[in-house]
């Protein structure tokens, strides 16, 4: 039997009950987004938003446009009826006296267009405002031309993927469920309203045509409004589903997050190199202060801290002008010897000052007594550069 690798393995049982090994790339069956298990970062969400990829429900703007349009027609119905009736009467009264010339056609066409604009413009404006508000409520104000870009590389003919997305995906199942719920809501709403207005419907044969038409239109209006209100409420779970699907679609792999960190924070190797360069610059600057120091306190070999008391600046206590460990400590001691700066071994004090203080810090009060002892030794040995 051939050797089985980790990447390719599938067993087939032949008619002779032999086990034949067939090599097959199992990665062909891997999910397209396999490994994308991490929640998207703020940067990833922001980039998706800039490309026009946002979580929103189409149900809310659609139903909002419908309900605002219906309400606009309802409240402006009398005015619209008056406009349409006036132009209808005008043409019926003057139909026989019209002379069809190029000039009259232009004039009458402009008259009709003016009436249509006056009737339709308020409806268009209100529905556009409703669409804008319902979208801004979901995603805020964001303009992106990226979805309009035509990218041929995204066009891939993959029958299996097409069947999966159009027949067996979660989105398809949820949309089917939504459609069924819509039918149920509209049907139930219609049934309840008609049942409540059943006596009014039965009385229509006994009243005038105008009154009957008014009653029927009012019942239809109630059915439409209540259905749209309920569908708007149903848009809330749809929005939550769309948001979940959006987050799933932009999830990241661990490698994606590492790459983003490199791009955002910087390559760790470059960052380490910059830190090293900063340390070298600080060390060079610090080393220059050692010849001006009053004393260097050592561990004796691992730590070295140089102190300077600048009485011209009215400092209440000496300050750390240089410090180092190992190689830097050795360098500080060498420079101190070369510039006749006294070196005093005090292991506890050297360690304490190195851990607690940075270059430029003044000695804290709890270390005064130990530092005063250092300056006493300096004074007795004639090493104090400035007069006390």
C-alpha positions as CSV (number, residue, x, y, z in Angstrom):
1,X,0.0,0.0,0.0
2,X,1.3,3.5,-0.8
3,X,2.3,5.8,2.0
4,X,-0.6,8.0,3.3
5,X,0.1,11.7,3.6
6,X,-1.7,14.1,6.0
7,X,-2.9,16.3,3.1
8,X,-4.3,13.7,0.8
9,X,-6.2,10.7,2.1
10,X,-9.4,8.8,1.1
11,X,-9.9,5.0,1.1
12,X,-11.9,3.1,-1.5
13,X,-13.0,-0.6,-0.9
14,X,-12.7,-2.6,-4.1
15,X,-14.7,-5.7,-5.0
16,X,-11.9,-8.0,-3.9
17,X,-12.2,-6.3,-0.4
18,X,-8.8,-4.7,-1.0
19,X,-8.1,-1.3,0.3
20,X,-6.8,0.9,-2.5
21,X,-5.5,4.3,-1.5
22,X,-6.6,7.1,-3.8
23,X,-5.0,10.5,-3.5
24,X,-7.4,13.4,-3.6
25,X,-7.0,17.1,-2.5
26,X,-9.4,17.5,0.4
27,X,-8.9,21.3,0.3
28,X,-11.4,21.3,-2.6
29,X,-14.1,20.7,0.0
30,X,-12.8,23.3,2.4
31,X,-15.0,26.3,3.2
32,X,-14.1,29.4,1.3
33,X,-13.8,31.4,4.5
34,X,-12.2,28.6,6.5
35,X,-10.1,30.1,9.3
36,X,-12.0,33.3,9.5
37,X,-13.0,32.9,13.1
38,X,-12.0,36.3,14.6
39,X,-14.4,39.2,15.0
40,X,-13.5,42.1,12.7
41,X,-11.5,45.0,14.0
42,X,-12.6,48.6,14.0
43,X,-10.3,49.2,11.0
44,X,-11.8,46.3,9.0
45,X,-15.3,47.6,9.7
46,X,-14.3,51.1,8.8
47,X,-12.8,49.9,5.5
48,X,-15.9,47.9,4.7
49,X,-18.0,50.9,5.4
50,X,-15.9,53.1,3.1
51,X,-16.6,50.5,0.4
52,X,-20.3,50.7,0.9
53,X,-20.5,47.4,2.9
54,X,-22.8,48.0,5.8
55,X,-25.4,46.1,7.8
56,X,-28.9,47.3,6.9
57,X,-32.3,45.9,6.3
58,X,-34.0,46.7,3.0
59,X,-37.4,46.1,4.6
60,X,-37.3,49.3,6.6
61,X,-36.8,51.8,3.7
62,X,-39.2,49.9,1.5
63,X,-42.0,49.9,4.0
64,X,-41.2,53.4,5.1
65,X,-41.5,54.7,1.5
66,X,-44.8,52.8,1.1
67,X,-46.4,54.1,4.3
68,X,-45.2,57.7,3.7
69,X,-46.4,57.6,0.1
70,X,-49.8,56.2,1.1
71,X,-50.2,58.8,4.0
72,X,-49.2,61.6,1.6
73,X,-51.9,60.5,-0.9
74,X,-54.4,60.2,1.9
75,X,-53.9,63.6,3.4
76,X,-53.4,65.4,0.0
77,X,-56.2,63.3,-1.7
78,X,-58.7,66.2,-1.8
79,X,-56.1,68.6,-3.4
80,X,-55.0,65.9,-5.9
81,X,-58.6,65.1,-6.8
82,X,-59.3,68.9,-7.3
83,X,-56.2,69.3,-9.6
84,X,-57.0,66.2,-11.7
85,X,-60.7,67.1,-11.9
86,X,-60.0,70.7,-13.1
87,X,-57.8,69.6,-16.0
88,X,-60.2,66.8,-16.9
89,X,-63.2,69.2,-17.0
90,X,-61.1,71.7,-19.0
91,X,-60.3,69.2,-21.7
92,X,-63.8,67.7,-21.8
93,X,-65.4,71.2,-22.2
94,X,-62.9,72.5,-24.8
95,X,-62.2,69.3,-26.7
96,X,-64.3,70.3,-29.8
97,X,-62.7,73.8,-30.0
98,X,-59.1,72.6,-30.1
99,X,-57.1,73.2,-33.3
100,X,-54.2,70.7,-33.3
101,X,-51.2,72.7,-34.4
102,X,-47.6,72.4,-33.3
103,X,-48.0,75.4,-31.0
104,X,-51.1,74.2,-29.3
105,X,-49.6,70.7,-28.8
106,X,-46.6,72.3,-27.0
107,X,-48.9,74.5,-24.9
108,X,-51.3,71.8,-23.8
109,X,-48.4,69.4,-23.2
110,X,-46.8,71.9,-20.9
111,X,-50.1,72.4,-19.1
112,X,-50.5,68.6,-18.5
113,X,-46.8,68.3,-17.4
114,X,-47.3,71.2,-14.9
115,X,-50.4,69.5,-13.4
116,X,-48.6,66.1,-13.2
117,X,-45.6,67.8,-11.5
118,X,-47.8,69.6,-9.0
119,X,-49.6,66.3,-8.2
120,X,-46.6,63.9,-8.1
121,X,-43.8,66.2,-6.7
122,X,-45.0,66.2,-3.1
123,X,-45.3,62.4,-3.2
124,X,-41.8,62.0,-4.7
125,X,-40.3,64.4,-2.1
126,X,-41.9,62.7,0.9
127,X,-40.9,59.2,-0.2
128,X,-37.3,60.4,-0.9
129,X,-37.1,61.9,2.5
130,X,-38.5,58.7,4.1
131,X,-36.0,56.6,2.2
132,X,-33.1,58.8,3.3
133,X,-34.1,58.9,6.9
134,X,-34.8,55.2,7.2
135,X,-31.3,54.4,5.7
136,X,-29.5,57.0,7.8
137,X,-31.1,55.6,10.9
138,X,-29.5,52.3,10.1
139,X,-26.0,53.1,8.8
140,X,-25.6,56.9,9.3
141,X,-24.6,59.2,6.6
142,X,-22.1,57.5,4.2
143,X,-21.6,58.1,0.5
144,X,-19.5,55.5,-1.4
145,X,-19.0,55.0,-5.1
146,X,-17.1,51.8,-4.6
147,X,-20.1,49.5,-5.3
148,X,-20.4,51.2,-8.8
149,X,-16.9,50.0,-9.8
150,X,-16.9,47.2,-12.3
151,X,-14.4,44.4,-11.3
152,X,-14.1,41.5,-13.8
153,X,-12.0,39.6,-11.4
154,X,-15.0,39.1,-9.1
155,X,-17.0,37.4,-11.9
156,X,-16.3,33.6,-11.4
157,X,-18.4,30.9,-12.8
158,X,-18.7,28.3,-10.0
159,X,-21.9,26.3,-10.3
160,X,-21.6,24.7,-6.9
161,X,-21.1,28.0,-5.2
162,X,-24.0,29.5,-7.2
163,X,-26.3,26.7,-6.2
164,X,-25.2,27.1,-2.6
165,X,-25.9,30.8,-2.5
166,X,-29.2,30.7,-4.4
167,X,-30.8,27.6,-2.8
168,X,-29.2,26.4,0.4
169,X,-27.7,29.5,2.1
170,X,-28.9,30.9,5.4
171,X,-29.9,34.1,3.6
172,X,-32.2,32.3,1.2
173,X,-33.8,30.4,4.1
174,X,-34.3,33.6,6.1
175,X,-35.8,35.4,3.0
176,X,-38.2,32.6,2.4
177,X,-39.2,32.7,6.1
178,X,-39.7,36.5,5.8
179,X,-41.9,36.1,2.7
180,X,-44.1,33.5,4.5
181,X,-44.4,35.8,7.5
182,X,-45.3,38.8,5.3
183,X,-48.1,36.8,3.6
184,X,-49.4,35.7,7.0
185,X,-49.3,39.2,8.4
186,X,-51.0,40.8,5.5
187,X,-53.6,38.0,5.3
188,X,-54.3,38.1,9.0
189,X,-54.5,41.9,9.1
190,X,-56.9,42.0,6.1
191,X,-59.1,39.3,7.7
192,X,-59.3,41.1,11.0
193,X,-60.1,44.5,9.5
194,X,-62.7,43.2,7.1
195,X,-64.2,41.2,9.9
196,X,-64.5,44.3,12.0
197,X,-65.9,46.3,9.0
198,X,-68.1,43.4,7.8
199,X,-71.4,45.3,8.5
200,X,-70.1,48.3,6.4
201,X,-69.3,46.0,3.5
202,X,-72.7,44.4,3.6
203,X,-74.4,47.8,3.6
204,X,-72.7,49.0,0.4
205,X,-75.6,47.8,-2.0
206,X,-78.0,50.0,-0.1
207,X,-76.0,53.3,-0.4
208,X,-74.8,55.4,-3.3
209,X,-71.9,54.4,-5.5
210,X,-69.8,57.3,-4.2
211,X,-70.5,56.4,-0.5
212,X,-69.8,52.7,-1.2
213,X,-66.5,53.6,-3.0
214,X,-65.5,55.8,-0.1
215,X,-66.2,53.1,2.5
216,X,-64.3,50.4,0.4
217,X,-61.3,52.8,-0.1
218,X,-61.2,53.6,3.6
219,X,-61.1,49.8,4.5
220,X,-58.4,49.2,1.9
221,X,-56.4,52.2,3.4
222,X,-56.7,50.7,6.9
223,X,-55.5,47.3,5.7
224,X,-52.6,48.9,3.9
225,X,-51.5,51.1,6.8
226,X,-51.7,48.4,9.4
227,X,-49.9,45.9,7.2
228,X,-47.1,48.3,6.5
229,X,-46.8,49.2,10.2
230,X,-46.5,45.6,11.2
231,X,-44.0,45.0,8.4
232,X,-41.9,47.9,9.7
233,X,-41.9,46.2,13.1
234,X,-40.8,43.0,11.4
235,X,-37.8,44.9,9.9
236,X,-36.2,44.9,13.4
237,X,-35.3,41.2,13.4
238,X,-34.4,41.4,9.8
239,X,-31.9,44.2,10.6
240,X,-30.4,42.1,13.4
241,X,-30.0,39.2,11.0
242,X,-28.4,41.4,8.3
243,X,-26.0,42.8,10.9
244,X,-25.0,39.3,12.0
245,X,-24.5,38.2,8.4
246,X,-22.5,41.4,7.7
247,X,-20.2,40.6,10.7
248,X,-19.8,37.0,9.5
249,X,-18.9,38.2,6.0
250,X,-16.0,40.4,7.2
251,X,-14.6,38.1,9.9
252,X,-10.9,37.8,9.9
253,X,-8.4,35.0,10.3
254,X,-5.6,35.2,12.8
255,X,-3.2,35.9,10.0
256,X,-5.3,38.8,8.8
257,X,-5.2,40.3,12.3
258,X,-1.4,39.9,12.5
259,X,-1.1,41.6,9.1
260,X,-3.3,44.5,10.2
261,X,-1.3,44.9,13.3
262,X,1.8,45.1,11.3
263,X,0.3,47.8,9.0
264,X,-1.2,49.7,11.9
265,X,1.4,49.5,14.6
266,X,4.3,48.6,12.5
267,X,6.4,45.5,11.8
268,X,7.7,44.2,15.1
269,X,11.2,43.9,13.7
270,X,11.2,47.5,12.5
271,X,9.7,48.5,15.8
272,X,12.4,46.7,17.7
273,X,15.0,48.3,15.6
274,X,13.6,51.8,16.2
275,X,13.6,51.1,19.9
276,X,17.2,50.0,19.7
277,X,18.1,53.2,17.9
278,X,16.3,55.3,20.5
279,X,18.1,53.5,23.2
280,X,21.4,54.1,21.5
281,X,20.7,57.9,21.1
282,X,19.6,58.1,24.8
283,X,22.7,56.2,25.9
284,X,25.0,58.6,23.9
285,X,23.2,61.6,25.4
286,X,23.4,60.1,28.9
287,X,27.0,59.2,28.6
288,X,27.9,62.8,27.9
289,X,26.6,63.7,31.3
290,X,28.9,61.3,33.2
291,X,32.0,63.6,33.2
292,X,29.8,66.4,34.8
293,X,28.5,64.0,37.6
294,X,29.5,64.4,41.3
295,X,29.5,60.6,42.0
296,X,28.8,57.2,40.5
297,X,27.1,54.6,42.7
298,X,27.7,51.0,41.7
299,X,26.5,47.5,42.5
300,X,29.6,47.0,42.1
301,X,29.5,45.6,38.5
302,X,25.9,45.2,37.2
303,X,24.4,48.6,38.0
304,X,25.8,52.2,37.9
305,X,24.0,55.4,38.7
306,X,25.6,58.8,38.2
307,X,24.3,61.7,40.4
308,X,24.7,65.5,40.0
309,X,23.5,68.2,42.5
310,X,22.9,71.4,40.5
311,X,22.6,74.0,43.2
312,X,22.4,76.9,40.6
313,X,18.9,75.6,39.7
314,X,17.9,75.5,43.4
315,X,17.4,71.7,43.2
316,X,16.5,70.4,46.7
317,X,18.5,67.2,46.1
318,X,20.8,65.6,43.6
319,X,19.4,64.2,40.3
320,X,20.1,61.1,38.2
321,X,22.1,62.2,35.1
322,X,23.0,58.7,33.9
323,X,22.3,55.1,34.7
324,X,22.9,51.7,33.2
325,X,23.2,48.0,33.6
326,X,25.9,45.6,32.6
327,X,27.6,47.0,29.4
328,X,26.2,50.5,30.0
329,X,27.2,50.4,33.7
330,X,30.8,49.4,32.7
331,X,30.9,52.3,30.2
332,X,29.7,54.7,32.9
333,X,32.4,53.5,35.3
334,X,35.1,53.8,32.6
335,X,34.1,57.4,31.7
336,X,33.9,58.3,35.4
337,X,37.5,57.0,36.0
338,X,38.7,58.9,33.0
339,X,37.2,62.1,34.2
340,X,38.2,61.8,37.9
341,X,34.6,61.2,39.0
342,X,34.5,59.3,42.3
343,X,33.0,55.8,42.2
344,X,31.4,54.6,45.4
345,X,30.1,51.0,45.8
346,X,26.7,50.8,47.5
347,X,24.8,47.8,46.3
348,X,21.3,48.4,47.9
349,X,21.3,52.1,46.9
350,X,22.5,51.5,43.4
351,X,19.8,48.9,42.8
352,X,17.1,51.0,44.4
353,X,17.9,54.1,42.4
354,X,18.2,52.1,39.1
355,X,14.8,50.5,39.6
356,X,12.9,53.6,40.9
357,X,14.4,56.5,39.1
358,X,14.8,57.7,35.5
359,X,17.4,60.0,34.1
360,X,16.5,63.5,35.2
361,X,14.6,62.4,38.3
362,X,15.5,64.0,41.7
363,X,16.3,61.8,44.6
364,X,13.2,61.1,46.7
365,X,13.1,62.0,50.4
366,X,13.3,58.4,51.6
367,X,16.8,58.1,50.0
368,X,18.2,61.4,51.4
369,X,20.1,59.9,54.3
370,X,21.9,57.4,52.0
371,X,22.7,60.1,49.4
372,X,23.9,62.5,52.1
373,X,26.4,59.9,53.2
374,X,27.7,59.7,49.6
375,X,28.2,63.5,49.5
376,X,29.9,63.4,53.0
377,X,32.5,60.9,51.5
378,X,32.9,63.2,48.5
379,X,33.5,66.2,50.7
380,X,36.0,64.4,52.9
381,X,37.9,63.2,49.9
382,X,37.9,66.7,48.2
383,X,35.9,65.4,45.2
384,X,33.0,67.8,45.5
385,X,33.4,70.0,42.5
386,X,31.2,72.9,43.7
387,X,31.3,74.5,47.1
388,X,28.8,73.3,49.6
